[in-house]
Amino acid sequence: ADASTPFLHLSWMCNLLGYTESSFFFINGIIGAIAYLLFRVVLPPLTLVHMLSYRYLFEQYGLWHPWAFRLLVLSQFFFILLNLFW
């Protein structure tokens, strides 16, 4: 999720220095929006689906504790909500 943060900081610095009309500011904004969508909107739900799809591996390798897996899934779900609504 932090992959989009450097672009946000660069935009903030460009704004602070008065470079909001530069092509760097525009390109940085485009890349930042793409990074935000990819790493904060698309990737976390895919990670949750991946965890649920490969649940049997937790059992196979002896990492299966029902309460721990539920906690892991629940924390990933709240992480997704936090990314979308904060």
C-alpha positions as CSV (number, residue, x, y, z in Angstrom):
1,A,0.0,0.0,0.0
2,D,2.9,2.3,0.6
3,A,3.9,2.1,-3.1
4,S,1.6,5.1,-3.8
5,T,2.9,7.3,-1.0
6,P,6.1,8.6,-2.7
7,F,4.0,10.0,-5.5
8,L,1.8,11.8,-3.0
9,H,4.8,13.3,-1.3
10,L,6.3,14.4,-4.6
11,S,3.0,16.1,-5.5
12,W,3.0,17.8,-2.2
13,M,6.6,19.1,-2.7
14,C,5.8,20.3,-6.2
15,N,2.8,22.1,-4.9
16,L,4.8,23.6,-2.1
17,L,7.5,24.8,-4.5
18,G,5.0,26.1,-7.0
19,Y,5.6,23.6,-9.8
20,T,2.0,22.7,-10.3
21,E,2.1,23.7,-13.9
22,S,5.1,21.5,-14.8
23,S,4.9,18.3,-16.8
24,F,6.6,16.5,-13.9
25,F,3.7,17.3,-11.6
26,F,1.2,16.1,-14.2
27,I,3.1,12.8,-14.9
28,N,3.7,12.2,-11.2
29,G,-0.1,12.7,-10.6
30,I,-0.9,10.1,-13.3
31,I,1.6,7.6,-12.0
32,G,0.4,8.2,-8.4
33,A,-3.2,7.6,-9.4
34,I,-2.3,4.4,-11.1
35,A,-0.2,3.3,-8.2
36,Y,-3.0,4.1,-5.8
37,L,-5.6,2.1,-7.8
38,L,-3.2,-0.8,-8.2
39,F,-1.8,-1.1,-4.7
40,R,-4.7,0.2,-2.5
41,V,-7.8,-0.7,-4.5
42,V,-7.0,-3.8,-6.7
43,L,-4.3,-5.7,-4.9
44,P,-5.7,-6.0,-1.3
45,P,-8.9,-7.8,-2.4
46,L,-6.9,-10.1,-4.6
47,T,-4.7,-10.9,-1.7
48,L,-7.7,-11.8,0.4
49,V,-9.1,-14.0,-2.4
50,H,-5.6,-15.7,-2.7
51,M,-5.5,-16.4,1.0
52,L,-9.0,-17.9,0.9
53,S,-8.2,-19.9,-2.2
54,Y,-5.1,-21.5,-0.8
55,R,-6.5,-22.1,2.7
56,Y,-5.7,-25.8,2.3
57,L,-2.0,-25.0,2.3
58,F,-2.3,-23.7,5.8
59,E,-3.7,-27.0,6.8
60,Q,-1.1,-29.0,4.8
61,Y,1.9,-27.3,6.4
62,G,0.6,-27.4,9.9
63,L,-0.1,-23.7,10.1
64,W,-3.8,-24.2,10.5
65,H,-5.5,-22.8,13.6
66,P,-9.1,-21.8,12.8
67,W,-9.0,-18.7,15.1
68,A,-5.6,-17.6,13.7
69,F,-6.8,-17.9,10.1
70,R,-10.0,-16.1,10.8
71,L,-8.0,-13.3,12.5
72,L,-5.8,-13.1,9.4
73,V,-8.7,-12.9,7.0
74,L,-10.5,-10.4,9.3
75,S,-7.4,-8.2,9.5
76,Q,-7.0,-8.3,5.7
77,F,-10.7,-7.3,5.3
78,F,-10.2,-4.3,7.7
79,F,-7.1,-3.3,5.8
80,I,-9.1,-3.2,2.6
81,L,-11.7,-1.0,4.3
82,L,-9.1,1.2,5.7
83,N,-7.4,1.7,2.3
84,L,-10.7,2.6,0.6
85,F,-12.3,4.9,3.2
86,W,-9.5,6.6,5.0
